[in-house]
Amino acid sequence: MNAQTDSGLPACEFNIPHLTLKGDELIPSEVDAISPVVDKLMHLIKESACAPGHEFEVETALRESLANAILHGNRQDPRKKVRICCACQPGRGILIVVRDEGKGFDPARVPSPLMGKIIYSEHGRGIYLINLLMDEVRFERGGTEIHMRKS
């Protein structure tokens, strides 16, 4: 995978020794771009045995985070991109970072999909699912970047 720098998003930095997988992908803010990049990354993740037995969780979290970045972060603005960084370290699992060029958000203000009227909504479960599926989730850069780890 190659580090592309034709956006306002910084390239992925891999300062961790002994990585079995290093991925840096830049995609357009188009929903149709999600499946091809997820398929490519999941093939590499399975091949490198980064999260054995947890591929479903990783794939679902990756798809949800990309959909959030494209739809809510970049608002499908064709001038904006989404960057995906992937790193796998033996014994520590996989780290995935998704960055968008949006304005960001406060994750603490995202309502629980298990309470009130939102329980009947067809949307609003992405962050909840990501938190359930991954071992560690944190937001950086004002909510424009999500870090997800799975052992």
N, C-alpha and C positions, 0 to 999 in steps of 0.2 A: 504494500500500500504506500501511497506517496503523500507527502505533505504538500498541500497546495496553499498558496498564500494570496489568492486573488479575492480576498474578502477582508472585512474588518475584524475577522476572528483570528486570534493567534493560533499558530500551528501547535500541534501536540508536542509536548516535551516529555521525554522518557529518560529520567535521571535515575532510574532504578536498575541495579545490575541484575543479570541473569533472567531477562524476560524471554519467555517462549513465544510471545505474540506481541507485536507492536502494530497498531492500526491507526491511521489518520485518514479520514474520509471527509470530503466537503461535498454537500449536496444542495441542490436548489430548494427553495421553499415551496415545494410542490408535494402534495400527498402521494402522487404517483411515484415519487422518488424513494418512498419508505421501503417498500418490499424488495426492490433490487439490492439496496445497500444492506438491509437486514439479512437477506439470503446470503450475500457475499460474506458478511461478518460471521454469521452463524456457521457457515461452512468452515471458516478458519478457526473458530472457537471449538467446534467439534473435533477438527483435525488435530488441534494442539492440546486437547483434553484439559481445557482451562477450568471448566466447571462441570466435571463429569456427574451425570445424573441430575443436573440442574439446568439443562439447556432450555427447557420450556419456560422456566422462570426468567432466565436471562433474555430470551427472545421476546417474551411478553413485555418485560420492563423496557427493553430497547424500543419496541414498537410504540409503546405508550409515550415514552419520553420524546421520541421523534415527532409523533403526532402533536404533542403539546408544543414543542418548539416551533413547528411549522404553522399550526393553526392559531395558537394563542400568543406565542412569542413573536414570530415574524409576521403573523397575520397574512400568510401566503403572499407576501410582497415579493414579486419576482426579482427585485434588486438585492434581496437579502439571501444569505446562505445559512446552513446549519452545519456545524462541524461535529464529528464523532471521533473520539479518541478511545482506543481500546488497548489495554495492557494486561498481560497475564504473567504472573510470577508463580513458579512452582511452590506449592504449599500455602500460598496466600490467596489463590483464586484469581478472579478477573475484576478489573476496574474499568468501568465505562464512564466517559464524560461526554455529555451532549451540551453544546453551546449554541445559543441563537443570538441574533442581532436585534432582538426586541428591547422593550423598555424595562423588562424584568417585572417581578411581582414579589409580594410578601407571602411565603408559603404558610405562615401562621394564620393568614386571613382566608385561606381556602376552606370552605365549609365541609364538614364531614358528610359523606354521601349516605351515612347511616341515620341521619337525624332530620326531622322536619320534612318539608315538602320536597327537598332535593332527593329524597329516597325514591321518588317516583320518576325522577328525571332520567332521560336516556344518556346523559352526559355527566361529566364531573367525577368520574371514578378513577381517572388515570393515576394521579399522585397517590391516592389511597392504595391502588393495586401495586404500584411500584414499591411502596413502603412494605407491603405484605410479602412481596416476592423476593426482595433483595435483603441481604444481611445488613447493609449500611447504605443510607441515602442521606445526602446533604446538598443544600443549594448554596451556590457561591455567586459572586459578581452580581449582587442585587437580584438574584432569581433568574439570571440569564444562562446559568450553568448548573447542571445537575450532575452530581458524582454518585455513582452506584457501584457497590461492591458485592460480589457473591463468591463464597468460598467453595 
